[in-house]
Every structure is written in structure tokens, then in C-alpha cells.
Amino acid sequence: MTTNLPFPQGAARRRSPVSSVPFFRPDIGEKEINEVVNTLRSGWLTTGPQVKEFETRFAEAVNARYAVSVNSCTAALHLAVDAMGLKAGQSVLVPTMTFAATAEILLYQNALPILVDCDPVTGNMDLFDAEAKIVAARMGTLPCLEGKAVDVVGIIPVHVGGYMMDVDKIRDFAGIHHLWVIEDAAHAFPAAWRKEGSFTWEYCGENTASVTCFSFYANKTITTGEGGMAVTNNKELADRIRLMSLHGLSHQAWGRFSGGAWDYKIVQAGYKYNLTDIAAAIGRHQVDRAEEMRQSRQSIAQHYFSALEDLDEISLPAKSENRLHSWHLFPIRLDLKALDVDRNEFLEKLKSEGVGCSVHWRPLHMHPLYIERFGWTEADLPAATELWNQVISLPIFSAMSAEEVAHVVQVVRRLVTAHSSIKIAMVA
């Protein structure tokens, strides 16, 4: 198996074979390190000039008018639904195939998440099931509603792994059903989509929702350690998000201590969601390297495709010439009928041979909170239930070396061959 990967310049490399590969490793350069040191020496550690610079650079990167940095994507989502005016008792469509934050921020507002099934290939929200769920919710026929109709006001699509949904279809669906749209783009920077036959890319966050929310957790394409960003083209929404991100104060806190007015007034009961200058010092340089790091991930994904696509026992993730994929995740799907082990056994065998891996995700309807509190069952969302039992995310990160990729490929191929019931049947 060749280890000559076409990594863009700057990707980390090792010269000797490896015996283990982590699920991810942050890609932090000297500029980020030096900027953090300079920030520490500046005496300004919390929200300040570094945050302003990071917001400016990020807004430019996604072609958005406004960007508000916060301490997590969860915070960005919470502030976004608040800014959209979500009220207690209302409901919002969310995918069941997502992380906890997408739905739990609705519970913060005493609103109700309506769980939607996924497309079995992409893992993204199935708008046909969303159609069925919104009709049932408004008629009060969903089991979780106990016969009560609810007011469905919004939809929060997730671009799973960084593969964007068809934004026009989301817009059309939202328009028909009079819904606002907030994007959970935790995986989708930098990512873009375009219409069939078009040559024009539309970047996630450019104008793809009322508010788009990003994550800068350690395993994302760019990181600030912990952190997030809400972007929008609507000034009123941006102002509301900024206001509520820091206790509902009438001034940004950093302005009070850098020559601005010393007084402030509390105008809303806000939250403590602001980003620090230390984190932003990392982010401002990470965003400048985002496309370089995305291309590194894409090179790794391309090698996985070329090295694994002949294995009938697994399916590889969706890709399209009309998607600019961030490749936050590289999930493989096991054909359990073609293997003599289940997903959990396969995953543990990968780990035992030094391949860090994970599962994205246990669907929300399979967590105790949504089973016990809302009564969701596996039968309510069959595609996600089935996918959950099949999927494993392989390591993919921009600092991954050719030798590390080769190790992952070798282990996957060896395990598939060893546990293939297809090959066993052919021999028999």
C-alpha cells in the first residue's frame, strides 16, 4: 500500500511506520502559539481586541456580514433560537442523528424538539420524514405529544461530517411550512454547496440560514480549544446575539475597560457565553489556514476512498462534485450481513490494533432523556436506528501523516478480510 499522499504543504509527516493513530490531533502552528503568548503578555485575556479580529476574519471567510464569537457552538445555537424568539411550548424540527446540543438548547427555552429521521447514505436530515413529522405535530398525533397539537416554528438542519444538505430544498421546505432556519454547522467549516449544473459555490454561513452556528472544538477543522461562532446577515439578530452573550449588558465588557464609558446597564437577562482573547488568538490564525487544512483532510479522504472502495463489506461516506466537503468526519458503514462481527466488536478490534475511532452518533431517540421524557422509540426513526448499528468514524485530521493513514487502511482491510462472511461462504 503506497504512503505517498498528496498532502498540501504544511501537513505533519513522520518518517517511520506507526503502531497507533489517535482519533484526532489538533493542528496548531507557531503563529497561533506566538499569538497566545503575546496575548498573555498584553494583560488582556478576556473578550477584547483579539475577539474582534477573529470575528472580522471569520465573517470574511464565510462571506457573512456579522459574526459573533462565543464559548461553544452550543452557546451559539442557544443564542440563535433566543434571537429568533423561540417561546415555551413551541416546537422545532431537529435531526435525531446529531449531538446533544442541537436539541437540548430547545429544552433550555422550554420548547419541544421534534425528532426527524435521517437519510441512510449521508446521515443528514430526511426532509420527507420532516414533512410527515410536522404534519403529525400540528395534528397532535405524535406519541410524544400525548394528543396535543403543537406550534412548529423552526428547523435546525445539521450538515453531518461537513457534507452540506441541499440548501435550496431546506429553504423551500421552510417557506412552505413558515419556519425559520438555524443551521447547526458544527462540522461544516469550511464547506459549501452548489446547485446541479452551477459553477457558483455558496459557503455555509454565507446566506444559508437566518443564523449559522459553528464549532471550534479541538477536533474541528479549525480550533480555539473550546469556542463557537454565530454568523448572520441580519443586524438585529447579530445585535441580539451579542447582547445576550454577555449578561444582557448594554456595553461589551471589554469596552468599559479600554477607554469606553465606565457605566453599564442590564437590559436583558442574558448569559455568560463570551469567548476569551486567549482562545481568539488561536482562532484568528486558524481561520487563515482553514482551506489549507481542509485540503489536507480531503487528501486523506481521497486516499481512504482509493484504498478501501473495493471492500464490499463496508460503504464509504457520501461525496459529490456539488459539495465542498469539510471532511470533519470519515464514517464507514458496515454491512453486518457480510461480516461475522457486529459494529461494537469491529470498533473494539480497531482500537486494539491502534486505530482511534468513534461513532457519530447514538441518535437522540435512543438516549434515556428522549425515551423516558418524550416516549420516542426506535420504530419512530428506523433509518437512524439502523445506521447507528453500522457506522464507525475513522481518524481524519489535517496533521495526520501518510504513515498514520497507511496504518488505518491496513488495519481496516485486515479486519474486514478476517471477518468477511462473504469470503467464508465463497471458500465453503
KOLBANU-931327 format. One record per residue (C-alpha): residue number from 1; residue in one letter; chain; z, y, x negated. Coordinates in nm, 2 decimals. Layout:
  num  residu  chaine      c3      c2      c1
  NUM       A       A       Z       Y       X
...
END
This chain:
  num  residu  chaine      c3      c2      c1
    1       M       A    0.00    0.00    0.00
    2       T       A   -0.11    0.33   -0.15
    3       T       A    0.15    0.60   -0.21
    4       N       A   -0.10    0.88   -0.27
    5       L       A   -0.01    1.10    0.02
    6       P       A   -0.19    1.44    0.07
    7       F       A    0.14    1.63    0.08
    8       P       A    0.09    2.01    0.07
    9       Q       A    0.22    2.17   -0.25
   10       G       A    0.60    2.21   -0.24
   11       A       A    0.69    1.88   -0.07
   12       A       A    0.95    1.69   -0.27
   13       R       A    0.84    1.39   -0.47
   14       R       A    1.01    1.11   -0.65
   15       R       A    0.86    0.90   -0.93
   16       S       A    1.03    0.57   -0.88
   17       P       A    1.05    0.33   -0.59
   18       V       A    1.33    0.38   -0.34
   19       S       A    1.55    0.14   -0.16
   20       S       A    1.67    0.36    0.12
   21       V       A    1.54    0.66    0.32
   22       P       A    1.76    0.89    0.53
   23       F       A    1.65    0.98    0.88
   24       F       A    1.61    1.34    0.77
   25       R       A    1.68    1.57    0.48
   26       P       A    1.68    1.95    0.51
   27       D       A    1.41    2.12    0.31
   28       I       A    1.59    2.42    0.16
   29       G       A    1.43    2.63   -0.12
   30       E       A    1.55    2.87   -0.38
   31       K       A    1.46    3.17   -0.17
   32       E       A    1.69    3.06    0.11
   33       I       A    1.97    2.98   -0.14
   34       N       A    1.94    3.31   -0.31
   35       E       A    1.93    3.50    0.02
   36       V       A    2.25    3.33    0.13
   37       V       A    2.42    3.43   -0.20
   38       N       A    2.30    3.79   -0.16
   39       T       A    2.43    3.79    0.19
   40       L       A    2.77    3.66    0.08
   41       R       A    2.79    3.93   -0.18
   42       S       A    2.68    4.20    0.06
   43       G       A    3.00    4.18    0.25
   44       W       A    2.81    4.15    0.58
   45       L       A    2.85    3.79    0.71
   46       T       A    2.82    3.80    1.09
   47       T       A    2.54    3.93    1.31
   48       G       A    2.37    4.21    1.12
   49       P       A    2.05    4.31    0.93
   50       Q       A    1.96    3.95    0.84
   51       V       A    1.96    3.85    1.20
   52       K       A    1.73    4.15    1.29
   53       E       A    1.49    4.05    1.02
   54       F       A    1.49    3.68    1.13
   55       E       A    1.42    3.78    1.49
   56       T       A    1.13    4.00    1.38
   57       R       A    0.97    3.73    1.17
   58       F       A    1.02    3.46    1.43
   59       A       A    0.87    3.67    1.71
   60       E       A    0.56    3.74    1.49
   61       A       A    0.53    3.37    1.41
   62       V       A    0.50    3.27    1.78
   63       N       A    0.32    3.58    1.90
   64       A       A    0.60    3.69    2.13
   65       R       A    0.73    4.04    2.20
   66       Y       A    1.10    3.97    2.19
   67       A       A    1.32    3.72    2.01
   68       V       A    1.70    3.69    2.04
   69       S       A    1.88    3.47    1.79
   70       V       A    2.19    3.27    1.90
   71       N       A    2.40    2.99    1.75
   72       S       A    2.22    2.70    1.91
   73       C       A    1.93    2.60    2.14
   74       T       A    2.19    2.51    2.40
   75       A       A    2.31    2.87    2.39
   76       A       A    1.95    2.99    2.43
   77       L       A    1.90    2.77    2.73
   78       H       A    2.22    2.88    2.89
   79       L       A    2.15    3.24    2.84
   80       A       A    1.79    3.19    2.97
   81       V       A    1.90    3.03    3.30
   82       D       A    2.16    3.31    3.34
   83       A       A    1.89    3.57    3.28
   84       M       A    1.67    3.40    3.55
   85       G       A    1.95    3.45    3.80
   86       L       A    2.04    3.08    3.85
   87       K       A    2.32    3.06    4.11
   88       A       A    2.57    2.80    4.20
   89       G       A    2.43    2.54    4.44
   90       Q       A    2.07    2.59    4.34
   91       S       A    1.88    2.31    4.15
   92       V       A    1.63    2.29    3.87
   93       L       A    1.39    2.01    3.77
   94       V       A    1.46    1.87    3.42
   95       P       A    1.33    1.56    3.24
   96       T       A    1.56    1.26    3.22
   97       M       A    1.41    1.19    2.88
   98       T       A    1.59    1.46    2.69
   99       F       A    1.90    1.56    2.51
  100       A       A    2.22    1.65    2.69
  101       A       A    2.18    2.03    2.66
  102       T       A    1.87    2.06    2.89
  103       A       A    2.07    1.96    3.19
  104       E       A    2.43    2.04    3.10
  105       I       A    2.36    2.42    3.09
  106       L       A    2.28    2.39    3.46
  107       L       A    2.62    2.24    3.52
  108       Y       A    2.78    2.54    3.34
  109       Q       A    2.63    2.75    3.62
  110       N       A    2.75    2.50    3.89
  111       A       A    2.38    2.43    3.96
  112       L       A    2.23    2.08    4.01
  113       P       A    1.99    1.91    3.77
  114       I       A    1.72    1.71    3.95
  115       L       A    1.61    1.44    3.70
  116       V       A    1.24    1.37    3.66
  117       D       A    1.07    1.06    3.51
  118       C       A    0.86    1.07    3.20
  119       D       A    0.50    0.99    3.10
  120       P       A    0.53    0.65    2.93
  121       V       A    0.30    0.75    2.64
  122       T       A    0.41    1.10    2.55
  123       G       A    0.77    1.08    2.68
  124       N       A    0.71    1.43    2.84
  125       M       A    0.79    1.52    3.20
  126       D       A    0.58    1.34    3.46
  127       L       A    0.46    1.62    3.70
  128       F       A    0.36    1.36    3.96
  129       D       A    0.72    1.24    3.97
  130       A       A    0.83    1.61    3.96
  131       E       A    0.62    1.66    4.28
  132       A       A    0.80    1.37    4.45
  133       K       A    1.14    1.48    4.34
  134       I       A    1.10    1.84    4.45
  135       V       A    0.99    1.73    4.80
  136       A       A    1.28    1.49    4.83
  137       A       A    1.52    1.75    4.70
  138       R       A    1.41    2.01    4.95
  139       M       A    1.44    1.75    5.23
  140       G       A    1.77    1.62    5.11
  141       T       A    1.66    1.27    5.07
  142       L       A    1.75    1.22    4.70
  143       P       A    2.05    0.98    4.67
  144       C       A    2.24    1.23    4.45
  145       L       A    2.22    1.49    4.74
  146       E       A    2.41    1.29    5.00
  147       G       A    2.17    1.40    5.27
  148       K       A    2.19    1.77    5.18
  149       A       A    1.87    1.98    5.11
  150       V       A    1.89    2.20    4.80
  151       D       A    1.71    2.51    4.69
  152       V       A    1.49    2.41    4.39
  153       V       A    1.43    2.73    4.19
  154       G       A    1.31    2.63    3.84
  155       I       A    1.17    2.38    3.60
  156       I       A    1.26    2.31    3.23
  157       P       A    0.99    2.11    3.06
  158       V       A    1.07    1.96    2.71
  159       H       A    0.79    1.91    2.45
  160       V       A    0.92    1.58    2.32
  161       G       A    0.89    1.53    1.95
  162       G       A    0.68    1.85    1.93
  163       Y       A    0.38    1.73    2.13
  164       M       A    0.33    2.00    2.39
  165       M       A    0.26    1.94    2.75
  166       D       A   -0.04    2.09    2.92
  167       V       A    0.09    2.44    2.98
  168       D       A   -0.16    2.53    3.25
  169       K       A   -0.05    2.23    3.45
  170       I       A    0.31    2.34    3.43
  171       R       A    0.21    2.70    3.53
  172       D       A    0.01    2.57    3.83
  173       F       A    0.29    2.34    3.94
  174       A       A    0.55    2.62    3.91
  175       G       A    0.32    2.86    4.10
  176       I       A    0.27    2.61    4.39
  177       H       A    0.64    2.55    4.43
  178       H       A    0.76    2.90    4.35
  179       L       A    0.96    2.80    4.04
  180       W       A    1.05    2.99    3.73
  181       V       A    0.97    2.81    3.39
  182       I       A    1.20    2.79    3.09
  183       E       A    1.08    2.58    2.80
  184       D       A    1.31    2.36    2.60
  185       A       A    1.12    2.39    2.28
  186       A       A    1.39    2.24    2.06
  187       H       A    1.13    2.02    1.89
  188       A       A    0.83    2.25    1.92
  189       F       A    0.82    2.50    1.64
  190       P       A    0.56    2.54    1.52
  191       A       A    0.35    2.38    1.79
  192       A       A    0.05    2.48    2.00
  193       W       A   -0.18    2.36    2.27
  194       R       A   -0.53    2.45    2.39
  195       K       A   -0.75    2.37    2.69
  196       E       A   -1.01    2.09    2.67
  197       G       A   -1.32    2.24    2.50
  198       S       A   -1.14    2.56    2.40
  199       F       A   -1.12    2.69    2.04
  200       T       A   -0.82    2.91    2.11
  201       W       A   -0.47    2.79    2.03
  202       E       A   -0.17    2.91    2.24
  203       Y       A    0.15    2.88    2.04
  204       C       A    0.47    2.75    2.20
  205       G       A    0.66    3.07    2.29
  206       E       A    0.35    3.29    2.29
  207       N       A    0.33    3.32    2.67
  208       T       A    0.40    2.97    2.77
  209       A       A    0.71    3.03    2.99
  210       S       A    0.93    3.31    3.11
  211       V       A    1.17    3.22    2.82
  212       T       A    1.12    2.96    2.55
  213       C       A    1.42    2.82    2.36
  214       F       A    1.41    2.69    2.01
  215       S       A    1.65    2.49    1.79
  216       F       A    1.72    2.53    1.42
  217       Y       A    1.94    2.23    1.38
  218       A       A    1.94    2.06    1.04
  219       N       A    1.66    1.81    1.12
  220       K       A    1.42    2.05    1.28
  221       T       A    1.10    2.18    1.11
  222       I       A    1.29    2.49    1.01
  223       T       A    1.67    2.51    1.00
  224       T       A    1.96    2.75    0.98
  225       G       A    2.21    2.47    0.98
  226       E       A    2.30    2.54    1.34
  227       G       A    2.11    2.80    1.54
  228       G       A    1.86    2.88    1.81
  229       M       A    1.62    3.14    1.94
  230       A       A    1.52    3.26    2.29
  231       V       A    1.18    3.43    2.30
  232       T       A    1.01    3.61    2.59
  233       N       A    0.76    3.88    2.67
  234       N       A    0.98    4.03    2.93
  235       K       A    1.21    4.32    2.81
  236       E       A    1.45    4.28    3.10
  237       L       A    1.51    3.92    3.02
  238       A       A    1.54    3.98    2.65
  239       D       A    1.79    4.26    2.71
  240       R       A    2.00    4.04    2.95
  241       I       A    2.00    3.75    2.70
  242       R       A    2.11    3.98    2.41
  243       L       A    2.38    4.14    2.62
  244       M       A    2.52    3.81    2.73
  245       S       A    2.50    3.66    2.39
  246       L       A    2.80    3.87    2.26
  247       H       A    3.06    3.90    2.53
  248       G       A    2.86    4.13    2.75
  249       L       A    2.94    4.43    2.52
  250       S       A    2.75    4.75    2.57
  251       H       A    2.66    4.76    2.19
  252       Q       A    2.58    4.50    1.94
  253       A       A    2.89    4.44    1.74
  254       W       A    2.73    4.49    1.41
  255       G       A    2.61    4.84    1.52
  256       R       A    2.97    4.95    1.57
  257       F       A    3.05    4.89    1.20
  258       S       A    2.73    5.02    1.04
  259       G       A    2.73    5.38    1.14
  260       G       A    2.68    5.34    1.51
  261       A       A    2.92    5.45    1.79
  262       W       A    3.27    5.30    1.74
  263       D       A    3.33    5.26    2.11
  264       Y       A    3.20    4.99    2.34
  265       K       A    3.23    4.88    2.70
  266       I       A    3.23    4.53    2.85
  267       V       A    2.97    4.54    3.13
  268       Q       A    2.94    4.16    3.20
  269       A       A    3.15    3.85    3.14
  270       G       A    2.94    3.72    2.85
  271       Y       A    2.96    3.45    2.59
  272       K       A    3.02    3.42    2.21
  273       Y       A    2.67    3.29    2.12
  274       N       A    2.56    3.52    1.84
  275       L       A    2.41    3.40    1.51
  276       T       A    2.56    3.49    1.18
  277       D       A    2.38    3.67    0.90
  278       I       A    2.45    3.38    0.67
  279       A       A    2.25    3.15    0.90
  280       A       A    1.98    3.41    0.95
  281       A       A    1.95    3.45    0.57
  282       I       A    1.83    3.09    0.56
  283       G       A    1.61    3.13    0.87
  284       R       A    1.42    3.43    0.76
  285       H       A    1.27    3.24    0.46
  286       Q       A    1.24    2.91    0.65
  287       V       A    1.01    3.07    0.91
  288       D       A    0.78    3.19    0.64
  289       R       A    0.74    2.83    0.52
  290       A       A    0.72    2.68    0.87
  291       E       A    0.35    2.60    0.87
  292       E       A    0.37    2.46    0.52
  293       M       A    0.65    2.23    0.63
  294       R       A    0.47    2.13    0.95
  295       Q       A    0.17    2.03    0.75
  296       S       A    0.39    1.81    0.53
  297       R       A    0.52    1.64    0.84
  298       Q       A    0.16    1.60    0.97
  299       S       A    0.06    1.44    0.64
  300       I       A    0.34    1.19    0.67
  301       A       A    0.24    1.12    1.04
  302       Q       A   -0.12    1.06    0.93
  303       H       A   -0.01    0.81    0.67
  304       Y       A    0.20    0.63    0.93
  305       F       A   -0.10    0.61    1.16
  306       S       A   -0.33    0.47    0.89
  307       A       A   -0.07    0.22    0.76
  308       L       A    0.07    0.09    1.10
  309       E       A   -0.21    0.13    1.36
  310       D       A   -0.33   -0.23    1.31
  311       L       A    0.00   -0.38    1.43
  312       D       A   -0.04   -0.50    1.78
  313       E       A    0.33   -0.54    1.83
  314       I       A    0.40   -0.16    1.82
  315       S       A    0.25    0.15    1.97
  316       L       A    0.23    0.48    1.78
  317       P       A    0.30    0.83    1.93
  318       A       A    0.05    1.03    2.12
  319       K       A   -0.18    1.27    1.94
  320       S       A   -0.47    1.49    2.04
  321       E       A   -0.72    1.73    1.89
  322       N       A   -0.60    1.98    2.15
  323       R       A   -0.24    1.98    2.02
  324       L       A   -0.10    2.13    1.71
  325       H       A    0.19    1.89    1.68
  326       S       A    0.52    1.99    1.50
  327       W       A    0.59    1.62    1.43
  328       H       A    0.96    1.67    1.47
  329       L       A    0.98    1.30    1.57
  330       F       A    0.76    1.00    1.49
  331       P       A    0.86    0.75    1.76
  332       I       A    0.72    0.40    1.77
  333       R       A    0.73    0.19    2.08
  334       L       A    0.80   -0.18    2.06
  335       D       A    0.60   -0.44    2.26
  336       L       A    0.90   -0.65    2.35
  337       K       A    0.68   -0.93    2.48
  338       A       A    0.52   -0.96    2.14
  339       L       A    0.84   -0.97    1.94
  340       D       A    1.13   -1.22    1.93
  341       V       A    1.39   -0.94    1.89
  342       D       A    1.49   -0.65    2.12
  343       R       A    1.49   -0.28    2.03
  344       N       A    1.86   -0.28    1.92
  345       E       A    1.81   -0.57    1.69
  346       F       A    1.49   -0.43    1.54
  347       L       A    1.67   -0.10    1.48
  348       E       A    1.96   -0.26    1.31
  349       K       A    1.73   -0.46    1.08
  350       L       A    1.55   -0.14    0.99
  351       K       A    1.89    0.02    0.89
  352       S       A    1.99   -0.29    0.70
  353       E       A    1.68   -0.25    0.48
  354       G       A    1.75    0.11    0.41
  355       V       A    1.54    0.29    0.68
  356       G       A    1.73    0.56    0.86
  357       C       A    1.62    0.57    1.22
  358       S       A    1.73    0.69    1.56
  359       V       A    1.65    0.66    1.93
  360       H       A    1.52    0.96    2.14
  361       W       A    1.69    0.93    2.38
  362       R       A    1.91    0.74    2.61
  363       P       A    1.78    0.90    2.93
  364       L       A    2.02    1.12    3.12
  365       H       A    2.03    0.90    3.42
  366       M       A    2.17    0.62    3.21
  367       H       A    2.47    0.82    3.10
  368       P       A    2.81    0.78    3.28
  369       L       A    2.81    1.15    3.39
  370       Y       A    2.49    1.12    3.58
  371       I       A    2.56    0.77    3.71
  372       E       A    2.92    0.84    3.83
  373       R       A    2.89    1.20    3.94
  374       F       A    2.54    1.21    4.08
  375       G       A    2.46    0.85    4.16
  376       W       A    2.14    0.82    3.96
  377       T       A    2.02    0.46    3.90
  378       E       A    1.77    0.30    3.66
  379       A       A    1.54    0.23    3.95
  380       D       A    1.51    0.61    4.03
  381       L       A    1.34    0.67    3.70
  382       P       A    1.16    0.35    3.60
  383       A       A    0.93    0.48    3.32
  384       A       A    1.21    0.63    3.12
  385       T       A    1.43    0.33    3.18
  386       E       A    1.16    0.10    3.03
  387       L       A    1.08    0.34    2.74
  388       W       A    1.44    0.37    2.64
  389       N       A    1.45    0.00    2.57
  390       Q       A    1.13    0.02    2.35
  391       V       A    1.15    0.33    2.14
  392       I       A    1.26    0.39    1.78
  393       S       A    1.22    0.72    1.58
  394       L       A    1.12    0.66    1.22
  395       P       A    1.21    0.91    0.94
  396       I       A    0.98    1.21    0.91
  397       F       A    1.08    1.53    0.73
  398       S       A    0.89    1.77    0.51
  399       A       A    1.08    1.69    0.19
  400       M       A    1.00    1.32    0.23
  401       S       A    0.84    1.17   -0.08
  402       A       A    0.54    0.94   -0.10
  403       E       A    0.77    0.66   -0.22
  404       E       A    1.00    0.70    0.08
  405       V       A    0.71    0.69    0.32
  406       A       A    0.58    0.37    0.15
  407       H       A    0.93    0.21    0.18
  408       V       A    0.94    0.28    0.56
  409       V       A    0.59    0.14    0.60
  410       Q       A    0.67   -0.17    0.40
  411       V       A    0.99   -0.24    0.59
  412       V       A    0.83   -0.19    0.94
  413       R       A    0.54   -0.41    0.85
  414       R       A    0.76   -0.68    0.71
  415       L       A    0.99   -0.68    1.02
  416       V       A    0.70   -0.68    1.26
  417       T       A    0.54   -0.97    1.09
  418       A       A    0.86   -1.17    1.06
  419       H       A    0.94   -1.12    1.43
  420       S       A    0.60   -1.13    1.59
  421       S       A    0.59   -1.38    1.87
  422       I       A    0.21   -1.33    1.88
  423       K       A    0.16   -1.47    1.53
  424       I       A    0.42   -1.75    1.60
  425       A       A    0.22   -1.85    1.91
  426       M       A   -0.11   -1.84    1.72
  427       V       A    0.03   -2.07    1.45
  428       A       A    0.17   -2.31    1.71
END
